[in-house]
Amino acid sequence: MIPPWGTVDDVRAAHAARDFASARAILRRRKLEDPSWEDWRDFYTGLELIGDCLEAPSGAVRSRAEAFVAQFRASPMRRHVRRACDVESKPNGK
């Protein structure tokens, strides 16, 4: 299992530079190259959502972010997705 830390740093740097195409390319490449991708699904999905919210926030993106927050209750990425996508945490994931 390859920890995603380098990927997280690279994607965050791309987000900070507002280079969302590069961020998506990094995530696509990692998904193809890393057989343990599923083990880190919350990190990659969260990073993808953060980029989408920063680049072009919309109702559809916000709905995906709300679903992420509800689904990945134990993920450390939840707070980052909530902040970037302006999503409230609802009690009991409802």
C-alpha positions as CSV (number, residue, x, y, z in Angstrom):
1,M,0.0,0.0,0.0
2,I,1.4,3.3,-1.0
3,P,0.5,6.2,1.3
4,P,-1.0,9.2,-0.7
5,W,1.0,11.9,1.1
6,G,3.1,13.0,-1.9
7,T,0.1,13.0,-4.1
8,V,-1.9,15.0,-1.5
9,D,0.9,17.6,-1.4
10,D,1.2,17.7,-5.2
11,V,-2.6,18.1,-5.7
12,R,-2.8,20.8,-3.0
13,A,0.0,22.7,-4.6
14,A,-1.9,22.5,-8.0
15,H,-5.1,23.7,-6.2
16,A,-3.2,26.6,-4.6
17,A,-1.9,27.6,-8.1
18,R,-5.4,27.2,-9.4
19,D,-4.1,24.6,-11.9
20,F,-7.1,22.3,-11.7
21,A,-6.2,20.4,-14.9
22,S,-2.9,19.4,-13.4
23,A,-4.5,18.4,-10.1
24,R,-6.9,16.1,-12.0
25,A,-4.1,14.7,-14.1
26,I,-2.1,13.8,-10.9
27,L,-5.1,12.1,-9.5
28,R,-5.8,10.1,-12.7
29,R,-2.2,9.0,-12.9
30,R,-2.2,7.9,-9.3
31,K,-5.4,5.9,-9.8
32,L,-3.8,4.1,-12.7
33,E,-0.5,3.5,-11.1
34,D,-1.5,2.6,-7.5
35,P,-3.0,-0.8,-6.9
36,S,-4.0,0.3,-3.4
37,W,-6.0,3.3,-4.7
38,E,-9.2,1.9,-3.2
39,D,-7.6,1.9,0.2
40,W,-7.2,5.6,-0.1
41,R,-10.5,6.4,-1.9
42,D,-11.6,9.0,0.6
43,F,-8.3,11.0,0.1
44,Y,-8.5,10.9,-3.7
45,T,-12.3,11.5,-3.8
46,G,-11.9,14.4,-1.3
47,L,-9.1,16.0,-3.3
48,E,-11.2,15.7,-6.5
49,L,-14.2,17.4,-4.8
50,I,-12.1,20.1,-3.4
51,G,-10.7,21.0,-6.8
52,D,-14.2,20.9,-8.3
53,C,-15.5,23.2,-5.6
54,L,-12.6,25.6,-5.9
55,E,-12.7,25.7,-9.7
56,A,-16.5,25.8,-10.5
57,P,-18.8,25.5,-7.5
58,S,-22.3,24.5,-8.4
59,G,-25.3,22.7,-7.0
60,A,-24.2,19.4,-8.5
61,V,-20.7,19.7,-7.0
62,R,-22.1,20.7,-3.6
63,S,-24.5,17.7,-3.7
64,R,-21.5,15.4,-4.3
65,A,-19.6,17.1,-1.5
66,E,-22.6,16.5,0.9
67,A,-22.7,12.9,-0.1
68,F,-19.0,12.6,0.5
69,V,-19.3,14.1,4.0
70,A,-22.2,11.7,4.8
71,Q,-20.4,8.6,3.4
72,F,-16.9,9.1,4.8
73,R,-17.7,10.0,8.4
74,A,-14.2,8.9,9.7
75,S,-12.2,10.5,6.9
76,P,-9.8,13.3,7.8
77,M,-10.7,14.7,4.4
78,R,-14.2,15.6,5.5
79,R,-13.3,18.9,7.1
80,H,-11.3,20.0,4.1
81,V,-14.2,19.1,1.8
82,R,-16.7,20.8,4.1
83,R,-14.6,24.0,4.1
84,A,-13.8,24.1,0.4
85,C,-17.4,23.2,-0.7
86,D,-19.2,25.2,2.1
87,V,-21.0,22.1,3.3
88,E,-22.5,21.7,6.7
89,S,-21.9,18.6,8.7
90,K,-25.3,17.2,9.6
91,P,-25.9,15.2,12.8
92,N,-25.8,11.4,12.3
93,G,-24.9,11.9,8.6
94,K,-28.5,12.8,7.7
